[in-house]
Amino acid sequence: MLWLLGAVVYIGGEAIAAAAFPGYSYAANYISDLGVPDVELYQGRAIDSPLSAVMNTAFVLQGVLYLAAAVLTARAVPGGRWRALLAPAAAFAVGSALIGVVHGSRASAESGIGWLHVLGAALAIIGGNAASIAAGATARRHAVPRGYAIASGALGAVGLAALVLLRVDSGTTSIDLLPDGAWERLAVYSITAWQVLTGIVLLRRSR
């Protein structure tokens, strides 16, 4: 249930904050733009998020709920089959908390702590998608639906590939396949989709 709750909190918080952000673009803006409390122009993007606190709370709660779900699942499943998820889940939780506490803003950059936001994003995206892949690999070896194993691995692979393409696309002017916000959302929503999938599978198996 916590997998599903985390996904709902995150997507809901993002939608609420985005609705209050004038001209916010899901394709062009980064997700963390919603968490910046200052009105500013940063890296060519107009930032004005009146409900930044909602987004930052969603970032932190998502990390807490995700890690709690991973720990409870690992304890509930016999034989330690899901323990492989704990390390990447912890990375995801720490990363999500960093994103929520250290904003991707001009103030953070000028104060020398902007790298913590970048680190948080890397930990969250890599950790979350690695957990999906680990879940798929674990499921293949045990009595879990084959479709779940394949979907988990595929979601994690898509998320990591999107992160790589985001870095390539944003790092050069000669390649512009998709807007940065679109790549970032592919990398992040793959994690959220896996949470929903896992939550549904576990709920069905518990009946």
C-alpha positions as CSV (number, residue, x, y, z in Angstrom):
1,M,0.0,0.0,0.0
2,L,2.9,2.4,0.7
3,W,4.2,2.0,-2.8
4,L,0.8,3.3,-4.1
5,L,0.6,6.0,-1.5
6,G,4.0,7.4,-2.3
7,A,3.1,7.5,-6.0
8,V,-0.2,9.3,-5.3
9,V,1.5,11.8,-2.9
10,Y,4.2,12.6,-5.5
11,I,2.0,12.9,-8.6
12,G,-0.6,14.8,-6.6
13,G,1.9,17.2,-5.2
14,E,3.4,17.8,-8.6
15,A,0.0,18.4,-10.2
16,I,-1.1,20.9,-7.4
17,A,2.2,22.8,-7.6
18,A,2.2,22.9,-11.4
19,A,-1.4,24.2,-11.5
20,A,-0.3,27.2,-9.4
21,F,2.8,27.9,-11.5
22,P,2.0,30.4,-14.3
23,G,2.9,29.0,-17.7
24,Y,4.5,25.8,-16.3
25,S,5.4,23.3,-19.0
26,Y,5.6,19.6,-18.3
27,A,7.9,19.4,-21.4
28,A,10.2,22.3,-21.0
29,N,10.4,22.9,-17.2
30,Y,12.2,20.6,-14.8
31,I,10.2,19.0,-12.0
32,S,12.3,20.6,-9.4
33,D,11.4,24.1,-10.8
34,L,8.2,23.5,-8.9
35,G,10.1,23.4,-5.6
36,V,12.0,26.7,-6.0
37,P,10.5,29.3,-3.5
38,D,12.0,32.3,-5.4
39,V,10.6,34.1,-8.4
40,E,13.5,34.3,-10.8
41,L,14.9,33.6,-14.2
42,Y,17.2,30.6,-13.9
43,Q,19.1,28.9,-16.7
44,G,16.7,30.5,-19.2
45,R,13.6,29.2,-17.3
46,A,11.1,31.6,-15.7
47,I,10.5,30.3,-12.1
48,D,7.4,31.2,-10.1
49,S,6.0,28.5,-7.9
50,P,3.7,29.8,-5.2
51,L,3.1,26.3,-3.9
52,S,6.8,25.3,-3.8
53,A,6.3,24.0,-0.2
54,V,3.8,21.4,-1.6
55,M,6.2,20.1,-4.1
56,N,9.1,19.9,-1.6
57,T,6.9,18.1,0.9
58,A,5.9,15.7,-1.8
59,F,9.6,15.0,-2.7
60,V,10.5,14.2,0.9
61,L,7.3,12.1,1.6
62,Q,7.8,10.2,-1.6
63,G,11.3,9.2,-0.4
64,V,10.2,8.3,3.1
65,L,7.2,6.2,1.9
66,Y,9.3,4.5,-0.8
67,L,12.0,3.4,1.7
68,A,9.4,2.3,4.2
69,A,7.7,0.2,1.6
70,A,11.0,-1.4,0.5
71,V,11.9,-2.3,4.1
72,L,8.4,-3.7,4.9
73,T,8.4,-5.7,1.7
74,A,11.8,-7.1,2.4
75,R,10.8,-8.2,5.9
76,A,7.5,-9.6,4.7
77,V,8.8,-11.8,1.9
78,P,10.5,-14.9,3.3
79,G,14.1,-15.8,2.5
80,G,15.4,-12.3,2.1
81,R,14.4,-12.3,-1.5
82,W,13.7,-8.5,-1.7
83,R,16.8,-7.3,0.2
84,A,18.5,-6.4,-3.0
85,L,16.0,-3.5,-3.2
86,L,17.1,-1.9,0.1
87,A,20.4,-0.2,-1.1
88,P,18.9,1.5,-4.2
89,A,15.7,2.3,-2.2
90,A,17.8,4.1,0.4
91,A,19.7,6.0,-2.4
92,F,16.3,7.0,-3.8
93,A,15.0,8.2,-0.4
94,V,18.2,10.2,0.4
95,G,18.1,11.7,-3.1
96,S,14.4,12.7,-2.9
97,A,15.0,14.3,0.5
98,L,18.0,16.3,-0.9
99,I,15.9,17.5,-3.8
100,G,13.2,18.7,-1.5
101,V,15.6,20.5,0.9
102,V,18.2,21.9,-1.5
103,H,16.4,23.6,-4.4
104,G,17.6,23.8,-8.0
105,S,17.7,27.6,-7.8
106,R,20.0,30.6,-8.3
107,A,20.3,31.0,-4.6
108,S,21.6,27.4,-4.2
109,A,24.0,27.9,-7.0
110,E,25.4,31.1,-5.7
111,S,25.7,29.8,-2.1
112,G,27.8,26.8,-3.4
113,I,25.3,24.1,-2.5
114,G,23.7,23.6,-5.9
115,W,25.7,20.4,-6.3
116,L,23.7,18.8,-3.5
117,H,20.5,19.2,-5.6
118,V,22.2,17.6,-8.6
119,L,23.5,14.8,-6.4
120,G,20.0,14.3,-5.0
121,A,18.5,14.1,-8.4
122,A,21.2,11.5,-9.5
123,L,20.6,9.4,-6.4
124,A,16.9,9.5,-6.8
125,I,16.7,8.7,-10.5
126,I,19.5,6.1,-10.5
127,G,18.5,4.5,-7.2
128,G,14.8,4.3,-8.1
129,N,15.3,2.8,-11.5
130,A,18.0,0.4,-10.2
131,A,15.5,-0.8,-7.6
132,S,13.0,-1.5,-10.4
133,I,15.6,-3.6,-12.2
134,A,16.6,-5.4,-9.0
135,A,12.9,-6.2,-8.4
136,G,12.6,-7.6,-11.9
137,A,15.7,-9.8,-11.4
138,T,14.5,-11.0,-8.1
139,A,11.1,-11.8,-9.4
140,R,12.5,-13.9,-12.2
141,R,14.0,-16.2,-9.6
142,H,10.9,-16.7,-7.5
143,A,7.2,-17.3,-7.7
144,V,6.2,-13.9,-9.1
145,P,4.3,-13.3,-12.3
146,R,6.7,-13.3,-15.3
147,G,5.0,-10.2,-16.7
148,Y,5.8,-8.3,-13.5
149,A,9.5,-9.3,-13.8
150,I,9.7,-8.1,-17.4
151,A,7.8,-4.9,-16.8
152,S,10.0,-4.0,-13.8
153,G,13.2,-4.5,-15.7
154,A,11.8,-2.6,-18.7
155,L,10.7,0.4,-16.6
156,G,14.1,0.6,-14.9
157,A,15.9,0.3,-18.2
158,V,13.7,3.0,-19.8
159,G,14.3,5.3,-16.8
160,L,18.1,5.0,-16.9
161,A,18.2,5.4,-20.7
162,A,16.1,8.6,-20.4
163,L,18.5,9.9,-17.8
164,V,21.5,9.3,-20.2
165,L,19.6,10.9,-23.1
166,L,18.7,13.9,-20.9
167,R,22.4,14.5,-20.2
168,V,23.3,14.1,-23.8
169,D,20.5,16.3,-25.1
170,S,21.1,19.0,-22.5
171,G,24.8,19.0,-22.9
172,T,25.0,19.8,-26.6
173,T,23.3,22.1,-29.1
174,S,23.7,19.7,-32.0
175,I,21.2,17.1,-30.5
176,D,17.7,18.1,-29.5
177,L,15.5,15.0,-29.5
178,L,13.1,16.0,-26.8
179,P,12.8,19.0,-24.4
180,D,14.7,18.5,-21.1
181,G,11.5,18.3,-19.0
182,A,10.2,15.4,-21.2
183,W,13.4,13.4,-20.7
184,E,13.5,14.0,-17.0
185,R,9.9,12.9,-16.6
186,L,10.5,9.7,-18.5
187,A,13.4,9.0,-16.1
188,V,11.2,9.8,-13.0
189,Y,7.8,8.6,-14.1
190,S,9.3,5.2,-14.8
191,I,9.9,4.9,-11.1
192,T,6.4,6.1,-10.2
193,A,4.9,3.6,-12.7
194,W,6.9,0.8,-11.1
195,Q,5.5,1.8,-7.6
196,V,2.0,1.6,-8.9
197,L,2.6,-1.7,-10.6
198,T,4.3,-3.2,-7.5
199,G,1.6,-1.9,-5.2
200,I,-1.1,-3.5,-7.3
201,V,0.7,-6.8,-7.6
202,L,1.4,-7.0,-3.8
203,L,-2.2,-6.1,-3.0
204,R,-3.5,-8.8,-5.2
205,R,-1.1,-11.4,-3.8
206,S,-2.1,-10.5,-0.2
207,R,-5.8,-11.4,-0.8
